Amino acid sequence: MKSLPTSLRGLASGLCLSLAAIAGVAHAEYPDRTVRIVVPFAAAGGTDLIARTLGQGMSKELGQTVIVENKPGAGTVIGTDLVAKSPPDGYTLVIATLAHAVNPSLLTKLPYNNETAFAPVSLIGKGPNVLVVRTESPYKSVKDILDAVKAGKKLTYASQGNGTSAHLAGEMFTNLTKVELLHVPYRGAGPAMTDLLGGQVDLFFGTAAAVSSMVDQGKLRAIAVTTPEPSPAFKGVPTVAATVPGYSVESWYGFFVPAGTPAPVIAKLNTAVKKAAQSPEFVKKVEHEGLVVTASDPAEFDRYVKAEEARWRKIVKENNIRAE
């Protein structure tokens, strides 16, 4: 048999090398590069701190660097939309909060479809929001706030953005008590607390993760927690519901990836999240903040978020809650 001409031999060799390279890429074990967690809030807030702490634990489990990228704005929509439009390969996650479940009913239009754009990875945990004021504030109870407003005082409350748990906590408060508070949205919990401490705003229904260290340091005073039952992490602090019957707001944190991400990749991420969330380092860091670690399977997280969406859709409609 005659051998192939030199030119054809070169072509065949090049083709074999190309096919081998493609096969190598196709069978590369996940993850083989840096994984990114998008935080749809500004740096230094509670969600950011939780994402960074979990990222360190996930990095150990995945064997790759896990970085955090802050993309605040539009009540978490900017950062969430970035992830919705990212490749479904497991290298980009969003850490979602209550805003993820509320935005579809609170906002008239979203650049993504909540039902079809994401795949659940894990519910990390749940906890209370805490109504806080600066320590020199004259308000020491929910009753003090209500009395002040009814006496004509114009009070403001901060949030980490429209549609966030702090915003919804404030809106539910005003709707149930029939008092007026001016909502002042910020691009994250960090900027909100800066202005609270500086006296530019009066109140903040912050997540426990965002405010607990300031409460411990005596820079902020905790007036009440937003969950129906008192939080063991804030001993002696009453519930808002003790003064305002029917009041209930719960903060939560969870991971989503873009829809279409392969099931084996989601399973590997779920394992990494669970191990990071259940690690002694993470549990110790969040236990004094009232966060109850859940570390659920994807299906459990999906059911929880759907139930939250339905609950808040009803609340938003009944109370005529608006994003602005």
Beta strands, then each sheet from edge to edge (+ up, - down):
strand 1: 35-39
strand 2: 66-70
strand 3: 92-96
strand 4: 118-134
strand 5: 155-159
strand 6: 181-185
strand 7: 203-207
strand 8: 220-225
strand 9: 250-258
strand 10: 292-293
sheet 1: 2+ 1+ 3+ 9- 4+ 7- 5- 6-
sheet 2: 2+ 1+ 3+ 9- 4+ 8-
sheet 3: 2+ 1+ 3+ 9- 4+ 10-
end
